[in-house]
Amino acid sequence: MNVIDPKQFRNALGAFTTGVTVVTTRHGGIDIGLTANSFNSVSLDPPMVLWSLAKTSGSLQAFNENDYFAVHILSNRQEALSGRFAKRGIDKFEGQALTRGHGEMPLLSGCSARFECRTAYRYEGGDHVIFVGEVLNFEHFGLPPLVFQSGGYALAVKKPAEYAAEEAAYQADSFGRNALTYLLGRVFHQLRYQLKPQLAAHDLNDVEHQVIGVLGVCEERPLSELDALLKVSGQSVDAAALAGLRERGYIVMQGAPDPRVSLTAAGRQINIELVAATKSIEDDALEGFDHGEVQVLTHLVRRLAHATRADTPPLWTRSREAV
């Protein structure tokens, strides 16, 4: 007989991606709740679900002595709530907007789905007690769920069926159409094209816009750093661009031989207007994406930007000389 290592067994189970739930009940006039990812469906007719609780849990008595409980499938915006209900020794419900369900169970809001249950069976399964509940009422709120895999939270998105044919065509096509360089570049130029009217309204060319954008992140930069950052996009800070921005009162330059360039109040105002216009264009482009998809997209593109930053100066931090 093979000896199973508990740690390795747990790691293997972690390969299975699960949702994250908060299970609540009420005991002795006190609201009780905890985080659990052992939730599963049992039956559709009658509607039944199950979850399990460790025999060592301080909440076991409450769930044994109250026949009502509620299971909340957390949405991907509730990671903090998951962590809160996993802690001990705190008032987990403090600041939460609650409603009441069967048996005065506390019901949380903002979740992906919620099930109010009456305990139908309790089973002892190894080091846990398994609770099987008859579903008395449920609500589905349509929010993407929070998921857990390999000991940590994960990001998950739905794969729309209507894109299957298009994706198959891309997979069968040449490398060019699938290259990240092509796809990211195409998105960049399509979004930037929509910003052209705003740039024209302020009489700004691409180089001038990029100078204002970089200085908008960190208002003061040595000219050498500014030029290095623009070279990533194939541009460079030329004398004509700097002169044009100075003449219109958008930037000032101080010092030598590597002058420091900074935005004026007028330059900051122009940057705010352009940032707002860019955000509006992005929001329109992302209208057909749900919150989880935007999270995944942002997370992956941020990692890609970090991985390809090469030797360029950091965009989001001031240089040592500027501090």
Secondary structure by P-SEA (a helix, b strand, c coil): cccccaaaaaaaaacbbbbbbbbbbcccccccccccccccccccccbbbbbbbbccccaaaaaaaccbbbbbbcccccaaaaaaaaccccccccccccccccccccccccccbbbbbccccccccccbbbbbbcccbbbbcccbbbbbcccbbbbbbbbcccaaaaaaaaaacccccccaaaaaaaaaaaaaaaaaaaaaaacccaaaaaaaaaaaacccccaaaaaaaaaaacccccaaaaaaaaaacccccccccbbbbbbcaaaaaaaaaaaaaaaaaaaaaaccccaaaaaaaaaaaaaaaaaaccccccccccccccc
